[in-house]
């Protein structure tokens, strides 16, 4: 879910669905790869499972984790779209009328 949150936060005033935002900086994709590898190691390597008291999730659990993350991302992007579409215009109109 943190990866979805990362993409949402990267562009607070525009949608994250653009190709430019997805390409972003190469460092972000490098960090995402490290996070995924570390998560897989803690989840699936027996020595790390013993240290962190984890177990391998089932396919159903993995699908649920992905869907919750995706739903959170879509809800956050929808909120951002509504905020940009409707509330930024009102702020611009209020600024112009006071000048």
C-alpha angles and dihedrals in degrees: 000000000000091000091056088048090051092057092047094051095045092075112027096169100041136040120276091217094085121107090233092057093046092051091046116141121338090232091068092056089047091053091046089053091051092049092050093048092048091048092050091048093052091044102044111022109090096218091053091042088058093048096046097033093236134143133202111271121231122248088257091054092049091050091048092050091051094046093049090050092047092047091050090051093048092048091049092047091048090052090049092049092051092047093050096041100046111017102041091057091054090050091050092048091049091050093051094048093054095050 
